[in-house]
Structures are given as structure tokens and as C-alpha cells.
Amino acid sequence: MTGQTRRRRAARSDKIFDGLNLLIMLFVITVTLYPFLNVLAISLNDSNDTVKGGIHIWPRAFTLENYDTIFAFQGLITGFRNSVLRTVIGTILGLLSGSMLAYTLSRKDFIARRFVSIFLALTMYFSAGLIPFFILIRNLGMMNSFWVYVLPGLVSAFNVFVIRSFVDGLPYSLQESAKLDGANDFRIYWSIVLPLCKPVLATIALFLAVGQWNTWFDTYLFNSNNANLTTLQFELMKILQSTTSGNEAQIRGQNLLEMQSKVSPESIKMAITMIVTVPILLVYPFLQRYFIKGMTLGAVKS
């Protein structure tokens, strides 16, 4: 067998392998995108036509009436503003508090390191329950307050342990070098440890942001009587609950029977899903690169 024949066979095998990979990736992309495209198509389809079924990735009777109906509800703009504020503030403060505690627990010279770690771990397995938590929030004076969205979940044991594991993997010689240069603990944390933790911080930031954005139950418990502190998810939950309940109640001045004559519960459900999902999809691409890129390349090895 000549060298030219072997090269031809190798090139043919490479083409077959690339073709199979392409087919597999196309299948994975189709399976991944189809649910999202199906929800988008139904949300943009006429509600009377949606009842017939058979809609896949393209609306059969295009309309924006579903979204117009949702945005006609009073309180939705206020809810959107509060949801954005709680997501931004809660994510930033959660990252700072979690990373500070994780850095402290990663220090071998911290005397109470073992005790605090065990205490945090116990909070992941044991909880007092909803009623004691409600009483605690009431006694702290955080009822009908914006900070009830941020302060109770400021420190997450899971997030602290994830960040601490990442900090433990950083070369300790970097901190020793900074100490020799006269840097204090906060300077080391802010100027050395924090920049190197960008990959794990981006991951935790996404967890925190999604959690803050999707939460509505705390609004129901603590701020349901204050229209100025409502959140987008709480308002959308009320709309969805009312469109599927079949009662004749009014929601902030919007007559339910009139709304049901325009749109179907299925169309409302899909439109609400899109409204809640799109903001997170817009943020994710900016954080994705930190999931795969290490920030310790070129650092001093121990």
C-alpha cells in the first residue's frame, strides 16, 4: 500500500468522523433548542388557534396580543423594577459576603476555621422551618421591607464551600509574597484572591442571580400587602393562577373574564415563561467564558 493511498484513506476517515460529529451536534442542538422555540412559538400565536394544538417551532397565527394582555396589568412595571434591583443588589452583596467568608475559612491561621465550617455545614442539613423563619423576620422588623429580599439569604453555605475550595487551589505563595510586600489581609483578598476567583465567582453569581430573579414566595410571605415592593415573578404568578383558576375575580382592575376571552391560559403561561427566561439568557453569555477559562495561568507554583 502506497503512502498516497494511506493518506486518502485517512482523509476519508476524517471526513466520515467529522460528518458524524456534525450530525450528533445538530441533533443535540435541536433537542436543546426545541422546547425554547416551542414555548416562544406558542406565546406568539393567536390564543384561539393555540387551542387546536400542533404548533412546533413557528407560530401559525402570529400575534403580540398575549404580551399586550400581560403588560396591561398594573404593578408589572413596579414588579420588574424591584426584581431587577433585588437581583443586582442581592448578587453583588452575596458574592462579597460569600467570598469574604470563604477566604477567611481558607486561611490556615484562622483559629475558629473548623468550628465555623462545621456550623455552616449543619445549616445545609437542618432548618428551623417556615414558621420560626417568619417569626424571626417579623421580630427583626423586616416585614414590608425591600431588605427582606437580600439579607436573609446573604450567606449561603453551599456557595461559601464552593468558593473556599477554589481559593484552596490557588498558590499560597502569592499570599505570602503579598505579606512580605506589606499587604494586609483585606488587601490580599481584594487585589489578589478576588481577581483570581473570577471563574468561580461568575458561576456563583449566576446561581445567585437566577435564584433572586425567580423567587416570588418571599414576596407572598412578607410584602404581599405592599404594592410598591411587589416583584415581577409574584405579579406573573398571580396572573397565571387567576387565568387557570376559572374564577371571576379582578386583578388590579383587570377583569378576568374579559382577559380570558382574548387569550387562553396556555398562551399566557408560555408568554410568562418567556418574560421570566429572557433576562437570564441575556446575562448568561457574558458569564460563560469564565466557566472554561482559568485565571491562575502563569501564577507562581508552590
ABEGO torsion letter per residue (X at the ends): XBAAAAAAAAAAAAAAAAAAAAAAAAAAAAAAAAAAAAAAAAAABBAAAAAAEGBBABBABBBAAAAAAAAABBGAAAAAAAAAAAAAAAAAAAAAAAAAAAAAAABAABAAAAAAAAAAAAAAABBAEAAAAAAAAAAAGABGBAAAAAAAAABBAAAAAAAAAAAAABBAAAAAAAAAAGBBAAAAAAAAAAAAAAAAAAAAAAAAAAAAAABAAAAAAAAAABAAABBAAAAAAAAAAAAAAGBABBBGGBBAAAAAAABBAAAAAAAAAAAAAAAAAAAAAAAAAAAABBAABGBBBX
